[in-house]
């Protein structure tokens, strides 16, 4: 499984951004896809995930502001982010989970200016 994250950029506080995570390879084996972020000098944290049945879950810090969804026809998982805050500035990653193994895409940088 190969993942390609994209959609990062510079946005003002209060704005919105949509990240994409395009999957290729053995996509039918994917059990779930998660979104994560790592701010400078901090550990990577889990933001949200979506399972192969469509179930979703969110970290408390982003619940109500971020929405994870998927387009099976495009083999892509999205993270719609709204009401962005400067503390949301980080490198965002997606990861796919397949039978206990995880596969990571390269990160995409999101910068939220105040």
N, C-alpha and C positions, 0 to 999 in steps of 0.2 A: 504494500500500500504506500503510495506517495501522496503527500499533501502539499498544496501550494496556498499559502495565506496571502491575502492582498487587501487593499482598501484603506490602509492606514494613511495618515496625513496630519496636517495642522488644522485645528478647528478651534473656534472661540468657545469659551465657557457658555453652557446652555445650548450649544449646538448638537448636531447629530452626525453620526457616521455609521456606515455599514461595512463590516468586514466580511470577506468571503474566504472560504476554505474549500478549494477544489480538490477532489480526491480522484486518484487513478490507480489502476492495478486491481487487486482482488477486493473490490469495493463491496461485493455481495457478502463478504465475510465480516464486515465491520459491525461490531456490536453497539458501539456508541462513539460519538465525537464530542470532545470537550474543548472549551475555550479557556485560556489561561493568560495571565499577564505577569510581567516582571518589571517593576519600577527600578530605577537606578539605586543600587545599594540595598535592595530588598530581595526577599525570596519570592519565588514564583508562587502565585496563588491561583486557585481554581475559581472560575467565574460562572460557568454554566456548562451543561452538557445536554445532549439529545440522544436518545437511544434509537435503535433500529425500529422500534415500535412507535416512535414519536413522543415518548415521554420526555419531559424536560425537568430540569431542576436548576436553581440559581443560588449563588452566594447571597447572603443578606445584603452585602454592600452594593449589589447591582440589581437586586430584585425590584421590579417596577420601572427600572430605567433601561435595562438591556433585555433583548428578546432573541432567543436562539431559534432558528428554523432551518428547514432543509428543502432543497429542490431535487428530488430523486432523478428527474429527467436530466438535470445538469450535473449530477453527482457533486453537489455543492451544499455546504452548510454555511449559514449566515449568522452573524452576530450584529443585530441592529442595536445601536447605542444611542441613547437620547439623554437630554439634560446632562450633558457631559460637564465634568468638573476638572479643575487643574490636577487634582489628585488621581484622576483617571489616566494621566500621562504614564505611558509604559510601552514596552514591547509586548505585543499580543501574539499568542501562539495558538494553534489548533493541534489537536492530537486525536488519532483514531485508535480504538481499542479492538483488538481482534484476538479472541481466544486467549486472553491473558497477556498478550503482548501489546505494546504501545508504539505508535509510529507518529513522529512529530514533523510538522512543517517548519519552515523557517519563519521567523517572526516578522511582524509588520509593526512599524513604529506609529504610535498615536500620541500626538502632542496636543494638549488642551491649554490654550492661553487664557489668562485671566483678564 
